[in-house]
Amino acid sequence: MQFLSIEDGLKFYKTYAEACGFNVRKATTTKSEKGDMDFEYFLCNKASFK
């Protein structure tokens, strides 16, 4: 999905996660050469952990 702002995306994902019974954490942020944020990835808080 695409959102107009990172805050909108995070709000949506946190609401979805709460309804499904898991938490969210920030994983990766990618910035352009100008220093603007291009991507920010959010994952289930247990992703990649045993």
mmCIF file as Biopython writes it, N, C-alpha, C and O atoms, coordinates in Angstrom:
data_model
#
loop_
_atom_site.group_PDB
_atom_site.id
_atom_site.type_symbol
_atom_site.label_atom_id
_atom_site.label_alt_id
_atom_site.label_comp_id
_atom_site.label_asym_id
_atom_site.label_entity_id
_atom_site.label_seq_id
_atom_site.pdbx_PDB_ins_code
_atom_site.Cartn_x
_atom_site.Cartn_y
_atom_site.Cartn_z
_atom_site.occupancy
_atom_site.B_iso_or_equiv
_atom_site.auth_seq_id
_atom_site.auth_asym_id
_atom_site.pdbx_PDB_model_num
ATOM 1   N N  . MET A ? 1  ? 0.838  -1.182  0.000  1.0 0.0 1  A 1 
ATOM 2   C CA . MET A ? 1  ? 0.000  0.000   0.000  1.0 0.0 1  A 1 
ATOM 3   C C  . MET A ? 1  ? 0.878  1.240   0.000  1.0 0.0 1  A 1 
ATOM 4   O O  . MET A ? 1  ? 2.025  1.201   0.446  1.0 0.0 1  A 1 
ATOM 5   N N  . GLN A ? 2  ? 0.346  2.310   -0.490 1.0 0.0 2  A 1 
ATOM 6   C CA . GLN A ? 2  ? 1.053  3.583   -0.463 1.0 0.0 2  A 1 
ATOM 7   C C  . GLN A ? 2  ? 0.201  4.591   0.301  1.0 0.0 2  A 1 
ATOM 8   O O  . GLN A ? 2  ? -1.027 4.582   0.206  1.0 0.0 2  A 1 
ATOM 9   N N  . PHE A ? 3  ? 0.871  5.463   1.065  1.0 0.0 3  A 1 
ATOM 10  C CA . PHE A ? 3  ? 0.193  6.476   1.868  1.0 0.0 3  A 1 
ATOM 11  C C  . PHE A ? 3  ? 0.778  7.840   1.544  1.0 0.0 3  A 1 
ATOM 12  O O  . PHE A ? 3  ? 1.896  7.942   1.038  1.0 0.0 3  A 1 
ATOM 13  N N  . LEU A ? 4  ? 0.027  8.875   1.835  1.0 0.0 4  A 1 
ATOM 14  C CA . LEU A ? 4  ? 0.482  10.232  1.560  1.0 0.0 4  A 1 
ATOM 15  C C  . LEU A ? 4  ? 1.622  10.652  2.478  1.0 0.0 4  A 1 
ATOM 16  O O  . LEU A ? 4  ? 2.455  11.475  2.100  1.0 0.0 4  A 1 
ATOM 17  N N  . SER A ? 5  ? 1.662  10.084  3.692  1.0 0.0 5  A 1 
ATOM 18  C CA . SER A ? 5  ? 2.747  10.407  4.622  1.0 0.0 5  A 1 
ATOM 19  C C  . SER A ? 5  ? 3.123  9.163   5.409  1.0 0.0 5  A 1 
ATOM 20  O O  . SER A ? 5  ? 2.349  8.210   5.500  1.0 0.0 5  A 1 
ATOM 21  N N  . ILE A ? 6  ? 4.309  9.187   5.970  1.0 0.0 6  A 1 
ATOM 22  C CA . ILE A ? 6  ? 4.776  8.070   6.799  1.0 0.0 6  A 1 
ATOM 23  C C  . ILE A ? 6  ? 3.882  7.924   8.024  1.0 0.0 6  A 1 
ATOM 24  O O  . ILE A ? 6  ? 3.589  6.810   8.458  1.0 0.0 6  A 1 
ATOM 25  N N  . GLU A ? 7  ? 3.452  9.055   8.578  1.0 0.0 7  A 1 
ATOM 26  C CA . GLU A ? 7  ? 2.597  9.017   9.767  1.0 0.0 7  A 1 
ATOM 27  C C  . GLU A ? 7  ? 1.273  8.317   9.467  1.0 0.0 7  A 1 
ATOM 28  O O  . GLU A ? 7  ? 0.770  7.561   10.299 1.0 0.0 7  A 1 
ATOM 29  N N  . ASP A ? 8  ? 0.702  8.566   8.274  1.0 0.0 8  A 1 
ATOM 30  C CA . ASP A ? 8  ? -0.542 7.900   7.886  1.0 0.0 8  A 1 
ATOM 31  C C  . ASP A ? 8  ? -0.341 6.389   7.768  1.0 0.0 8  A 1 
ATOM 32  O O  . ASP A ? 8  ? -1.180 5.610   8.220  1.0 0.0 8  A 1 
ATOM 33  N N  . GLY A ? 9  ? 0.757  5.986   7.168  1.0 0.0 9  A 1 
ATOM 34  C CA . GLY A ? 9  ? 1.055  4.565   7.026  1.0 0.0 9  A 1 
ATOM 35  C C  . GLY A ? 9  ? 1.276  3.894   8.363  1.0 0.0 9  A 1 
ATOM 36  O O  . GLY A ? 9  ? 0.780  2.792   8.601  1.0 0.0 9  A 1 
ATOM 37  N N  . LEU A ? 10 ? 2.015  4.549   9.233  1.0 0.0 10 A 1 
ATOM 38  C CA . LEU A ? 10 ? 2.279  3.981   10.547 1.0 0.0 10 A 1 
ATOM 39  C C  . LEU A ? 10 ? 0.994  3.872   11.357 1.0 0.0 10 A 1 
ATOM 40  O O  . LEU A ? 10 ? 0.781  2.871   12.041 1.0 0.0 10 A 1 
ATOM 41  N N  . LYS A ? 11 ? 0.143  4.876   11.292 1.0 0.0 11 A 1 
ATOM 42  C CA . LYS A ? 11 ? -1.132 4.844   12.008 1.0 0.0 11 A 1 
ATOM 43  C C  . LYS A ? 11 ? -1.990 3.674   11.526 1.0 0.0 11 A 1 
ATOM 44  O O  . LYS A ? 11 ? -2.571 2.950   12.333 1.0 0.0 11 A 1 
ATOM 45  N N  . PHE A ? 12 ? -2.065 3.493   10.199 1.0 0.0 12 A 1 
ATOM 46  C CA . PHE A ? 12 ? -2.831 2.384   9.637  1.0 0.0 12 A 1 
ATOM 47  C C  . PHE A ? 12 ? -2.277 1.049   10.119 1.0 0.0 12 A 1 
ATOM 48  O O  . PHE A ? 12 ? -3.033 0.192   10.577 1.0 0.0 12 A 1 
ATOM 49  N N  . TYR A ? 13 ? -0.956 0.868   10.017 1.0 0.0 13 A 1 
ATOM 50  C CA . TYR A ? 13 ? -0.339 -0.402  10.362 1.0 0.0 13 A 1 
ATOM 51  C C  . TYR A ? 13 ? -0.470 -0.700  11.849 1.0 0.0 13 A 1 
ATOM 52  O O  . TYR A ? 13 ? -0.692 -1.853  12.220 1.0 0.0 13 A 1 
ATOM 53  N N  . LYS A ? 14 ? -0.339 0.297   12.703 1.0 0.0 14 A 1 
ATOM 54  C CA . LYS A ? 14 ? -0.497 0.089   14.147 1.0 0.0 14 A 1 
ATOM 55  C C  . LYS A ? 14 ? -1.931 -0.322  14.484 1.0 0.0 14 A 1 
ATOM 56  O O  . LYS A ? 14 ? -2.146 -1.194  15.327 1.0 0.0 14 A 1 
ATOM 57  N N  . THR A ? 15 ? -2.908 0.303   13.829 1.0 0.0 15 A 1 
ATOM 58  C CA . THR A ? 15 ? -4.308 -0.055  14.047 1.0 0.0 15 A 1 
ATOM 59  C C  . THR A ? 15 ? -4.566 -1.484  13.594 1.0 0.0 15 A 1 
ATOM 60  O O  . THR A ? 15 ? -5.233 -2.250  14.289 1.0 0.0 15 A 1 
ATOM 61  N N  . TYR A ? 16 ? -4.039 -1.841  12.432 1.0 0.0 16 A 1 
ATOM 62  C CA . TYR A ? 16 ? -4.183 -3.207  11.909 1.0 0.0 16 A 1 
ATOM 63  C C  . TYR A ? 16 ? -3.507 -4.210  12.845 1.0 0.0 16 A 1 
ATOM 64  O O  . TYR A ? 16 ? -4.085 -5.250  13.163 1.0 0.0 16 A 1 
ATOM 65  N N  . ALA A ? 17 ? -2.297 -3.904  13.283 1.0 0.0 17 A 1 
ATOM 66  C CA . ALA A ? 17 ? -1.555 -4.805  14.160 1.0 0.0 17 A 1 
ATOM 67  C C  . ALA A ? 17 ? -2.300 -5.030  15.470 1.0 0.0 17 A 1 
ATOM 68  O O  . ALA A ? 17 ? -2.378 -6.160  15.953 1.0 0.0 17 A 1 
ATOM 69  N N  . GLU A ? 18 ? -2.841 -3.975  16.040 1.0 0.0 18 A 1 
ATOM 70  C CA . GLU A ? 18 ? -3.577 -4.100  17.294 1.0 0.0 18 A 1 
ATOM 71  C C  . GLU A ? 18 ? -4.803 -5.002  17.114 1.0 0.0 18 A 1 
ATOM 72  O O  . GLU A ? 18 ? -5.099 -5.827  17.978 1.0 0.0 18 A 1 
ATOM 73  N N  . ALA A ? 19 ? -5.506 -4.848  16.005 1.0 0.0 19 A 1 
ATOM 74  C CA . ALA A ? 19 ? -6.694 -5.663  15.739 1.0 0.0 19 A 1 
ATOM 75  C C  . ALA A ? 19 ? -6.330 -7.139  15.559 1.0 0.0 19 A 1 
ATOM 76  O O  . ALA A ? 19 ? -7.123 -8.020  15.890 1.0 0.0 19 A 1 
ATOM 77  N N  . CYS A ? 20 ? -5.120 -7.410  15.030 1.0 0.0 20 A 1 
ATOM 78  C CA . CYS A ? 20 ? -4.678 -8.786  14.781 1.0 0.0 20 A 1 
ATOM 79  C C  . CYS A ? 20 ? -3.880 -9.378  15.935 1.0 0.0 20 A 1 
ATOM 80  O O  . CYS A ? 20 ? -3.571 -10.570 15.921 1.0 0.0 20 A 1 
ATOM 81  N N  . GLY A ? 21 ? -3.544 -8.574  16.926 1.0 0.0 21 A 1 
ATOM 82  C CA . GLY A ? 21 ? -2.873 -9.092  18.117 1.0 0.0 21 A 1 
ATOM 83  C C  . GLY A ? 21 ? -1.356 -9.102  18.070 1.0 0.0 21 A 1 
ATOM 84  O O  . GLY A ? 21 ? -0.738 -9.950  18.713 1.0 0.0 21 A 1 
ATOM 85  N N  . PHE A ? 22 ? -0.739 -8.201  17.340 1.0 0.0 22 A 1 
ATOM 86  C CA . PHE A ? 22 ? 0.724  -8.102  17.376 1.0 0.0 22 A 1 
ATOM 87  C C  . PHE A ? 22 ? 1.133  -6.639  17.436 1.0 0.0 22 A 1 
ATOM 88  O O  . PHE A ? 22 ? 0.308  -5.741  17.269 1.0 0.0 22 A 1 
ATOM 89  N N  . ASN A ? 23 ? 2.433  -6.410  17.680 1.0 0.0 23 A 1 
ATOM 90  C CA . ASN A ? 23 ? 2.981  -5.060  17.766 1.0 0.0 23 A 1 
ATOM 91  C C  . ASN A ? 23 ? 3.852  -4.775  16.556 1.0 0.0 23 A 1 
ATOM 92  O O  . ASN A ? 23 ? 4.222  -5.687  15.816 1.0 0.0 23 A 1 
ATOM 93  N N  . VAL A ? 24 ? 4.178  -3.503  16.359 1.0 0.0 24 A 1 
ATOM 94  C CA . VAL A ? 24 ? 4.937  -3.049  15.198 1.0 0.0 24 A 1 
ATOM 95  C C  . VAL A ? 24 ? 6.244  -2.421  15.654 1.0 0.0 24 A 1 
ATOM 96  O O  . VAL A ? 24 ? 6.316  -1.788  16.707 1.0 0.0 24 A 1 
ATOM 97  N N  . ARG A ? 25 ? 7.291  -2.613  14.826 1.0 0.0 25 A 1 
ATOM 98  C CA . ARG A ? 25 ? 8.556  -1.926  15.075 1.0 0.0 25 A 1 
ATOM 99  C C  . ARG A ? 25 ? 9.094  -1.398  13.759 1.0 0.0 25 A 1 
ATOM 100 O O  . ARG A ? 25 ? 8.781  -1.935  12.696 1.0 0.0 25 A 1 
ATOM 101 N N  . LYS A ? 26 ? 9.901  -0.347  13.822 1.0 0.0 26 A 1 
ATOM 102 C CA . LYS A ? 26 ? 10.528 0.221   12.637 1.0 0.0 26 A 1 
ATOM 103 C C  . LYS A ? 26 ? 11.733 -0.623  12.274 1.0 0.0 26 A 1 
ATOM 104 O O  . LYS A ? 26 ? 12.537 -0.963  13.143 1.0 0.0 26 A 1 
ATOM 105 N N  . ALA A ? 27 ? 11.869 -0.965  11.002 1.0 0.0 27 A 1 
ATOM 106 C CA . ALA A ? 27 ? 12.964 -1.823  10.574 1.0 0.0 27 A 1 
ATOM 107 C C  . ALA A ? 27 ? 14.032 -1.054  9.817  1.0 0.0 27 A 1 
ATOM 108 O O  . ALA A ? 27 ? 15.190 -1.044  10.235 1.0 0.0 27 A 1 
ATOM 109 N N  . THR A ? 28 ? 13.678 -0.413  8.722  1.0 0.0 28 A 1 
ATOM 110 C CA . THR A ? 28 ? 14.660 0.209   7.837  1.0 0.0 28 A 1 
ATOM 111 C C  . THR A ? 28 ? 14.139 1.535   7.316  1.0 0.0 28 A 1 
ATOM 112 O O  . THR A ? 28 ? 12.949 1.681   7.039  1.0 0.0 28 A 1 
ATOM 113 N N  . THR A ? 29 ? 15.023 2.486   7.187  1.0 0.0 29 A 1 
ATOM 114 C CA . THR A ? 29 ? 14.692 3.765   6.568  1.0 0.0 29 A 1 
ATOM 115 C C  . THR A ? 29 ? 15.669 3.988   5.415  1.0 0.0 29 A 1 
ATOM 116 O O  . THR A ? 29 ? 16.879 3.834   5.584  1.0 0.0 29 A 1 
ATOM 117 N N  . THR A ? 30 ? 15.147 4.346   4.255  1.0 0.0 30 A 1 
ATOM 118 C CA . THR A ? 30 ? 15.966 4.613   3.080  1.0 0.0 30 A 1 
ATOM 119 C C  . THR A ? 30 ? 15.804 6.078   2.712  1.0 0.0 30 A 1 
ATOM 120 O O  . THR A ? 30 ? 14.685 6.570   2.566  1.0 0.0 30 A 1 
ATOM 121 N N  . LYS A ? 31 ? 16.929 6.775   2.563  1.0 0.0 31 A 1 
ATOM 122 C CA . LYS A ? 31 ? 16.894 8.191   2.217  1.0 0.0 31 A 1 
ATOM 123 C C  . LYS A ? 31 ? 17.489 8.424   0.828  1.0 0.0 31 A 1 
ATOM 124 O O  . LYS A ? 31 ? 18.357 7.679   0.373  1.0 0.0 31 A 1 
ATOM 125 N N  . SER A ? 32 ? 17.008 9.461   0.176  1.0 0.0 32 A 1 
ATOM 126 C CA . SER A ? 32 ? 17.528 9.830   -1.139 1.0 0.0 32 A 1 
ATOM 127 C C  . SER A ? 32 ? 18.859 10.556  -0.973 1.0 0.0 32 A 1 
ATOM 128 O O  . SER A ? 32 ? 19.302 10.813  0.146  1.0 0.0 32 A 1 
ATOM 129 N N  . GLU A ? 33 ? 19.485 10.880  -2.087 1.0 0.0 33 A 1 
ATOM 130 C CA . GLU A ? 33 ? 20.759 11.607  -2.048 1.0 0.0 33 A 1 
ATOM 131 C C  . GLU A ? 33 ? 20.593 12.989  -1.428 1.0 0.0 33 A 1 
ATOM 132 O O  . GLU A ? 33 ? 21.532 13.523  -0.838 1.0 0.0 33 A 1 
ATOM 133 N N  . LYS A ? 34 ? 19.396 13.571  -1.560 1.0 0.0 34 A 1 
ATOM 134 C CA . LYS A ? 34 ? 19.117 14.888  -0.983 1.0 0.0 34 A 1 
ATOM 135 C C  . LYS A ? 34 ? 18.884 14.815  0.521  1.0 0.0 34 A 1 
ATOM 136 O O  . LYS A ? 34 ? 18.867 15.844  1.196  1.0 0.0 34 A 1 
ATOM 137 N N  . GLY A ? 35 ? 18.707 13.614  1.046  1.0 0.0 35 A 1 
ATOM 138 C CA . GLY A ? 35 ? 18.449 13.456  2.469  1.0 0.0 35 A 1 
ATOM 139 C C  . GLY A ? 35 ? 16.978 13.309  2.802  1.0 0.0 35 A 1 
ATOM 140 O O  . GLY A ? 35 ? 16.609 13.204  3.972  1.0 0.0 35 A 1 
ATOM 141 N N  . ASP A ? 36 ? 16.120 13.299  1.757  1.0 0.0 36 A 1 
ATOM 142 C CA . ASP A ? 36 ? 14.692 13.094  1.981  1.0 0.0 36 A 1 
ATOM 143 C C  . ASP A ? 36 ? 14.421 11.611  2.194  1.0 0.0 36 A 1 
ATOM 144 O O  . ASP A ? 36 ? 15.102 10.761  1.620  1.0 0.0 36 A 1 
ATOM 145 N N  . MET A ? 37 ? 13.427 11.303  3.019  1.0 0.0 37 A 1 
ATOM 146 C CA . MET A ? 37 ? 13.086 9.922   3.286  1.0 0.0 37 A 1 
ATOM 147 C C  . MET A ? 37 ? 12.310 9.351   2.109  1.0 0.0 37 A 1 
ATOM 148 O O  . MET A ? 37 ? 11.300 9.921   1.695  1.0 0.0 37 A 1 
ATOM 149 N N  . ASP A ? 38 ? 12.779 8.222   1.562  1.0 0.0 38 A 1 
ATOM 150 C CA . ASP A ? 38 ? 12.106 7.548   0.457  1.0 0.0 38 A 1 
ATOM 151 C C  . ASP A ? 38 ? 11.197 6.439   0.963  1.0 0.0 38 A 1 
ATOM 152 O O  . ASP A ? 38 ? 10.027 6.363   0.586  1.0 0.0 38 A 1 
ATOM 153 N N  . PHE A ? 39 ? 11.741 5.581   1.818  1.0 0.0 39 A 1 
ATOM 154 C CA . PHE A ? 39 ? 11.004 4.444   2.340  1.0 0.0 39 A 1 
ATOM 155 C C  . PHE A ? 39 ? 11.257 4.303   3.827  1.0 0.0 39 A 1 
ATOM 156 O O  . PHE A ? 39 ? 12.327 4.643   4.331  1.0 0.0 39 A 1 
ATOM 157 N N  . GLU A ? 40 ? 10.250 3.794   4.515  1.0 0.0 40 A 1 
ATOM 158 C CA . GLU A ? 40 ? 10.430 3.405   5.910  1.0 0.0 40 A 1 
ATOM 159 C C  . GLU A ? 40 ? 9.644  2.114   6.080  1.0 0.0 40 A 1 
ATOM 160 O O  . GLU A ? 40 ? 8.448  2.063   5.793  1.0 0.0 40 A 1 
ATOM 161 N N  . TYR A ? 41 ? 10.318 1.078   6.545  1.0 0.0 41 A 1 
ATOM 162 C CA . TYR A ? 41 ? 9.704  -0.233  6.671  1.0 0.0 41 A 1 
ATOM 163 C C  . TYR A ? 41 ? 9.331  -0.492  8.124  1.0 0.0 41 A 1 
ATOM 164 O O  . TYR A ? 41 ? 10.101 -0.208  9.041  1.0 0.0 41 A 1 
ATOM 165 N N  . PHE A ? 42 ? 8.142  -1.031  8.309  1.0 0.0 42 A 1 
ATOM 166 C CA . PHE A ? 42 ? 7.665  -1.425  9.623  1.0 0.0 42 A 1 
ATOM 167 C C  . PHE A ? 42 ? 7.345  -2.905  9.581  1.0 0.0 42 A 1 
ATOM 168 O O  . PHE A ? 42 ? 6.789  -3.400  8.601  1.0 0.0 42 A 1 
ATOM 169 N N  . LEU A ? 43 ? 7.694  -3.611  10.644 1.0 0.0 43 A 1 
ATOM 170 C CA . LEU A ? 43 ? 7.510  -5.060  10.711 1.0 0.0 43 A 1 
ATOM 171 C C  . LEU A ? 43 ? 6.814  -5.446  11.998 1.0 0.0 43 A 1 
ATOM 172 O O  . LEU A ? 43 ? 6.714  -4.656  12.937 1.0 0.0 43 A 1 
ATOM 173 N N  . CYS A ? 44 ? 6.333  -6.682  12.019 1.0 0.0 44 A 1 
ATOM 174 C CA . CYS A ? 44 ? 5.875  -7.274  13.269 1.0 0.0 44 A 1 
ATOM 175 C C  . CYS A ? 44 ? 7.048  -7.230  14.237 1.0 0.0 44 A 1 
ATOM 176 O O  . CYS A ? 44 ? 8.187  -7.447  13.824 1.0 0.0 44 A 1 
ATOM 177 N N  . ASN A ? 45 ? 6.801  -6.957  15.506 1.0 0.0 45 A 1 
ATOM 178 C CA . ASN A ? 45 ? 7.916  -6.811  16.449 1.0 0.0 45 A 1 
ATOM 179 C C  . ASN A ? 45 ? 8.716  -8.091  16.657 1.0 0.0 45 A 1 
ATOM 180 O O  . ASN A ? 45 ? 9.816  -8.035  17.207 1.0 0.0 45 A 1 
ATOM 181 N N  . LYS A ? 46 ? 8.197  -9.243  16.235 1.0 0.0 46 A 1 
ATOM 182 C CA . LYS A ? 46 ? 8.927  -10.506 16.401 1.0 0.0 46 A 1 
ATOM 183 C C  . LYS A ? 46 ? 9.554  -10.980 15.096 1.0 0.0 46 A 1 
ATOM 184 O O  . LYS A ? 46 ? 10.171 -12.045 15.077 1.0 0.0 46 A 1 
ATOM 185 N N  . ALA A ? 47 ? 9.421  -10.237 14.017 1.0 0.0 47 A 1 
ATOM 186 C CA . ALA A ? 47 ? 10.002 -10.647 12.738 1.0 0.0 47 A 1 
ATOM 187 C C  . ALA A ? 47 ? 11.529 -10.699 12.854 1.0 0.0 47 A 1 
ATOM 188 O O  . ALA A ? 47 ? 12.154 -9.793  13.406 1.0 0.0 47 A 1 
ATOM 189 N N  . SER A ? 48 ? 12.107 -11.761 12.331 1.0 0.0 48 A 1 
ATOM 190 C CA . SER A ? 48 ? 13.561 -11.993 12.310 1.0 0.0 48 A 1 
ATOM 191 C C  . SER A ? 48 ? 14.149 -12.293 13.676 1.0 0.0 48 A 1 
ATOM 192 O O  . SER A ? 48 ? 15.371 -12.295 13.827 1.0 0.0 48 A 1 
ATOM 193 N N  . PHE A ? 49 ? 13.324 -12.543 14.665 1.0 0.0 49 A 1 
ATOM 194 C CA . PHE A ? 49 ? 13.810 -12.923 15.989 1.0 0.0 49 A 1 
ATOM 195 C C  . PHE A ? 49 ? 13.265 -14.296 16.342 1.0 0.0 49 A 1 
ATOM 196 O O  . PHE A ? 49 ? 12.137 -14.630 15.981 1.0 0.0 49 A 1 
ATOM 197 N N  . LYS A ? 50 ? 14.055 -15.087 17.041 1.0 0.0 50 A 1 
ATOM 198 C CA . LYS A ? 50 ? 13.596 -16.405 17.481 1.0 0.0 50 A 1 
ATOM 199 C C  . LYS A ? 50 ? 12.986 -16.326 18.853 1.0 0.0 50 A 1 
ATOM 200 O O  . LYS A ? 50 ? 12.542 -17.341 19.391 1.0 0.0 50 A 1 
#
